[in-house]
Amino acid sequence: MVIMGQCYYNETIGFFYNNSGKELSSHWRPKDVVVVALGLTVSVLVLLTNLLVIAAIASNRRFHQPIYYLLGNLAAADLFAGVAYLFLMFHTGPRTARLSLEGWFLRQGLLDTSLTASVATLLAIAVERHRSVMAVQLHSRLPRGRVVMLIVGVWVAALGLGLLPAHSWHCLCALDRCSRMAPLLSRSYLAVWALSSLLVFLLMVAVYTRIFFYVRRRVQRMAEHVSCHPRYRETTLSLVKTVVIILGAFVVCWTPGQVVLLLDGLGCESCNVLAVEKYFLLLAEANSLVNAAVYSCRDAEMRRTFRRLLCFACLRQSTRESVHHTSSAQGGASTRIMLPENGHPLMDSTL
């Protein structure tokens, strides 16, 4: 019997799922297997690609600029999203019923934190691009200390929002306020989170729209002056297009899920949000893979760095085999071949 005003901290996960009307499966259904298989595949790809992006930014000194620090932070948020979704895939389906309340809040908190970090970083990237383009700079001169503080602020806000439901913004003491998609969370939390994200998207669209109009006017004026740097137009437009593609991909991937969250948060009883939630969440996770792919497609220097990192192990192995083969071939001959550290054979000057 449910008593209004009473807290249910000692109840099981099944109790809250039954209260919200969300089915809690006791066995693996075909659709569960499909979702988990796709989810594990996407998660592994997200982890590998975003690790590559972070390694590229860290290893190439040309990327030690504020915009690339922020892009690296976006990759870190996407990497975190991959970890969070991987954790979800190992604790979903019939395994959900075996979770404790703390385990369920941990699973949900990881997803909320990673998404918030991505949204906040995208807004920071938009503001930084606006600042640098308006100042006619290819790379912002924003002090590194301020960039670090901005990144720290992003993660503090993300962690705060991710931890908030477990400590206060839940429905353990108000079962009539529980959402259907997340049976332990209050509907108001879902509504506020979805509305906040949509507001951030509108702000980013406004910022990039202003950037595009400014760049178009700037390019028109540049055509009248021969003294302008010939690569300014190409570099500026490339950077703007890259971040706009990232933003567009994020909106396409996340908007369906946010709309569903908003409908559930507003208490839409006639909306069948449970029928599509898993697929929309998988679509949202795929955005973390899209972001990394966008970097390699849009940035020539990033593509070169990727190739260098990916081929490093192959080149080292090839060099070892070449040294071993050359030494063996010349072992019985009177001519001595010396191999310096760079791997290129040179004739010994004493011959």
C-alpha positions in Angstrom: 0.0 0.0 0.0 1.4 3.4 -1.0 1.1 6.1 1.6 1.5 9.7 0.5 4.4 11.6 2.1 6.2 8.4 3.0 9.7 7.7 1.8 10.6 4.3 0.2 14.3 4.1 0.6 14.2 0.3 1.4 12.1 -0.8 -1.6 13.4 -2.6 -4.6 13.8 -1.4 -8.2 10.8 -3.5 -9.2 8.6 -1.5 -6.8 9.3 1.8 -8.5 9.0 0.3 -12.0 5.6 -1.2 -11.1 4.6 2.2 -9.7 5.5 4.0 -12.9 4.1 1.3 -15.2 7.4 0.5 -16.9 8.0 -3.1 -17.7 10.9 -4.8 -15.9 11.8 -7.9 -17.9 12.9 -11.0 -16.2 14.5 -12.6 -19.2 16.4 -11.5 -22.3 14.0 -10.5 -25.1 15.1 -10.3 -28.7 14.9 -6.5 -28.7 17.0 -6.4 -25.5 19.7 -8.4 -27.2 19.6 -6.2 -30.3 19.9 -3.0 -28.3 22.7 -4.4 -26.1 24.6 -5.7 -29.2 24.3 -2.3 -30.9 25.1 -0.5 -27.7 28.3 -2.4 -27.0 29.5 -1.9 -30.6 28.8 1.8 -30.5 30.4 2.2 -27.0 33.6 0.5 -28.1 33.9 2.6 -31.2 33.2 5.8 -29.2 35.9 4.9 -26.7 38.5 4.2 -29.4 37.8 7.2 -31.6 37.7 9.7 -28.8 40.9 8.3 -27.3 42.4 8.9 -30.7 41.2 12.5 -30.8 42.6 13.2 -27.3 45.9 11.6 -28.2 46.1 13.7 -31.4 45.5 16.9 -29.6 47.9 16.1 -26.8 50.7 15.0 -29.2 50.5 17.8 -31.8 51.8 21.1 -30.6 49.8 22.9 -33.3 46.6 21.9 -31.5 47.7 23.6 -28.2 45.2 26.4 -28.8 42.1 27.2 -26.8 39.7 26.0 -29.4 41.4 22.6 -29.5 41.5 22.4 -25.7 37.7 22.8 -25.8 37.4 20.2 -28.6 39.6 17.9 -26.5 37.3 18.5 -23.6 34.3 17.6 -25.9 36.2 14.4 -26.8 36.7 13.7 -23.1 32.9 14.2 -22.5 32.1 11.8 -25.4 34.7 9.4 -24.0 32.9 9.6 -20.6 29.6 9.1 -22.5 31.0 5.9 -24.0 32.0 4.6 -20.5 28.5 5.5 -19.2 26.7 3.8 -22.0 29.0 0.8 -21.7 28.1 0.6 -18.0 24.4 0.8 -18.9 24.7 -2.1 -21.4 26.2 -4.3 -18.6 23.4 -3.3 -16.2 20.2 -3.3 -18.4 17.5 -5.8 -19.3 17.0 -8.5 -16.6 20.0 -7.1 -14.7 18.1 -3.9 -13.9 16.0 -5.7 -11.3 19.2 -6.8 -9.4 20.4 -3.2 -9.1 20.3 -1.5 -5.7 18.9 2.1 -5.5 22.4 3.4 -5.3 23.5 1.4 -8.4 20.5 2.7 -10.4 21.3 6.3 -9.5 25.0 5.7 -10.4 23.9 4.3 -13.8 21.6 7.3 -14.4 24.1 9.8 -13.0 26.9 8.7 -15.4 24.6 9.3 -18.4 23.3 12.7 -17.1 26.8 13.9 -16.3 28.3 13.0 -19.7 25.5 14.6 -21.6 25.6 17.8 -19.6 29.4 18.0 -20.1 28.9 17.7 -23.9 26.1 20.3 -24.0 28.1 22.8 -21.9 31.3 22.2 -23.9 29.5 22.8 -27.2 28.2 26.1 -25.8 31.7 27.0 -24.7 33.1 26.2 -28.2 30.4 28.4 -29.8 31.3 31.3 -27.5 35.0 30.9 -28.1 34.6 30.7 -31.9 32.4 33.8 -31.8 35.0 35.7 -29.8 37.9 34.7 -32.0 36.1 35.3 -35.3 34.9 38.7 -34.2 38.4 39.6 -33.1 39.7 38.5 -36.6 41.9 35.8 -35.1 42.5 32.3 -36.5 43.0 31.0 -33.0 41.7 32.7 -29.9 44.2 34.4 -27.6 42.1 33.4 -24.6 44.6 32.8 -21.7 45.2 29.1 -21.0 44.4 29.6 -17.3 40.9 30.9 -18.2 40.4 28.0 -20.5 41.3 25.6 -17.7 38.8 27.3 -15.4 36.1 27.1 -18.1 36.7 23.4 -18.5 36.7 22.9 -14.7 33.4 24.8 -14.5 31.9 22.6 -17.2 32.7 19.5 -15.3 31.6 20.9 -11.9 28.2 21.8 -13.4 28.0 18.4 -15.1 28.8 16.5 -11.9 26.4 18.7 -9.9 23.5 17.9 -12.3 24.4 14.3 -12.4 24.6 13.9 -8.6 21.5 16.0 -7.9 18.8 13.4 -8.5 20.4 10.9 -6.1 20.5 13.3 -3.3 17.3 15.4 -3.7 15.6 15.5 -7.0 14.1 12.0 -7.0 10.6 10.7 -6.3 11.4 8.2 -3.5 9.2 10.3 -1.2 6.6 11.3 -3.8 5.6 8.3 -5.9 2.9 10.3 -7.7 5.7 12.5 -9.2 7.8 9.6 -10.7 8.5 9.6 -14.4 7.9 6.7 -16.6 11.2 6.6 -18.5 13.2 7.0 -15.3 11.0 5.6 -12.5 13.2 6.8 -9.7 13.4 10.4 -10.9 10.9 13.2 -10.6 9.1 14.3 -13.7 10.1 17.9 -12.9 13.8 17.0 -13.2 13.3 15.6 -16.7 11.3 18.6 -17.8 13.8 21.1 -16.4 16.7 19.2 -17.9 15.1 18.9 -21.4 14.1 22.6 -21.4 17.6 23.7 -20.3 19.2 21.7 -23.1 16.8 23.1 -25.7 17.6 26.6 -24.5 21.3 25.9 -24.8 20.7 24.7 -28.4 18.9 27.9 -29.2 21.7 30.0 -27.8 24.3 28.1 -29.9 22.2 28.5 -33.1 22.0 32.2 -32.4 25.8 32.4 -31.9 26.6 30.5 -35.1 24.1 32.4 -37.1 25.8 35.6 -36.1 29.2 34.1 -36.9 28.1 33.1 -40.4 26.7 36.6 -41.3 29.9 38.2 -40.0 32.2 35.8 -41.9 30.2 36.4 -45.1 30.5 40.1 -44.8 34.2 39.8 -43.9 34.9 37.6 -46.9 33.2 40.1 -49.3 35.4 42.9 -47.9 38.5 40.8 -48.1 38.1 40.2 -51.8 38.7 44.0 -52.3 42.1 44.0 -50.5 45.0 42.1 -51.9 47.0 42.5 -48.6 44.7 40.1 -46.7 46.2 36.7 -45.8 45.1 34.3 -48.5 44.4 31.4 -46.1 42.3 33.4 -43.7 39.1 32.7 -45.6 39.8 29.0 -45.9 40.8 28.5 -42.3 38.0 30.5 -40.8 35.3 28.9 -42.9 36.7 25.5 -42.2 36.7 26.0 -38.4 33.2 27.4 -38.5 31.9 24.6 -40.7 33.4 22.0 -38.4 31.8 23.2 -35.2 28.5 23.8 -37.0 28.5 20.2 -38.3 29.3 19.0 -34.8 26.4 21.1 -33.5 24.0 19.9 -36.2 24.9 16.3 -35.6 24.4 16.8 -31.8 21.0 18.3 -32.4 19.9 15.6 -34.8 21.0 12.9 -32.4 19.8 14.3 -29.2 16.6 16.2 -30.1 14.4 13.1 -30.3 15.4 12.0 -26.9 15.0 15.4 -25.4 11.5 15.8 -26.8 10.6 12.4 -25.3 12.0 13.5 -22.0 10.0 16.7 -22.1 6.8 14.9 -22.9 7.4 12.5 -20.0 8.4 15.3 -17.7 5.2 17.2 -18.5 3.1 14.0 -17.7 1.8 13.2 -21.2 -0.2 10.1 -20.4 -1.2 9.5 -24.1 2.4 9.7 -25.3 4.0 6.2 -25.7 7.5 7.3 -24.7 8.5 3.9 -23.5 8.3 2.5 -27.0 11.1 4.6 -28.3 13.3 5.5 -25.3 16.0 2.8 -25.9 16.4 3.6 -29.5 16.6 7.4 -29.0 19.2 6.8 -26.3 21.2 4.7 -28.7 20.9 7.5 -31.3 22.1 10.0 -28.7 25.1 7.8 -27.9 26.0 7.6 -31.6 26.6 11.4 -31.5 29.7 10.8 -29.5 31.0 8.7 -32.4 29.9 11.4 -35.0 31.9 14.1 -33.2 35.2 12.2 -33.5 34.5 11.4 -37.1 33.8 15.0 -37.9 37.3 16.0 -36.7 39.1 13.6 -39.0 36.9 14.6 -42.0 37.1 18.4 -41.6 40.6 19.1 -40.3 43.5 18.2 -42.6 46.1 18.6 -39.8 44.0 16.3 -37.5 43.8 13.7 -40.3 47.6 13.8 -40.6 48.0 13.4 -36.9 45.6 10.5 -36.9 47.6 8.7 -39.6 50.8 9.3 -37.7 49.4 7.9 -34.5 47.8 4.9 -36.2 50.9 4.1 -38.3 53.4 4.6 -35.4 53.2 1.0 -34.2 53.3 -0.3 -37.8 56.3 1.8 -38.7 58.2 0.7 -35.6 57.5 -3.0 -36.3 58.5 -2.5 -39.9 61.8 -0.8 -38.9 62.6 -3.7 -36.5 62.0 -6.2 -39.3 64.1 -4.2 -41.7 67.0 -4.0 -39.3 66.9 -7.8 -38.6 66.7 -8.7 -42.3 69.6 -6.4 -43.3 71.8 -7.7 -40.5 71.1 -11.3 -41.5 71.7 -10.7 -45.2 75.1 -9.0 -44.6 76.4 -11.3 -41.9 78.7 -13.4 -44.3 79.8 -10.5 -46.6 83.0 -8.5 -46.4 81.0 -5.2 -46.8 79.7 -3.8 -43.5 76.4 -1.9 -43.5 75.7 0.5 -40.7 72.1 1.4 -39.7 71.8 4.7 -37.9 68.9 5.5 -35.6 66.7 6.9 -38.3 66.6 3.4 -40.0 68.2 4.5 -43.3 71.1 2.2 -44.4 74.4 4.0 -45.1 77.7 2.6 -46.4 80.5 2.5 -43.8 83.1 5.1 -44.6 85.9 2.8 -43.7 85.4 0.5 -46.7 
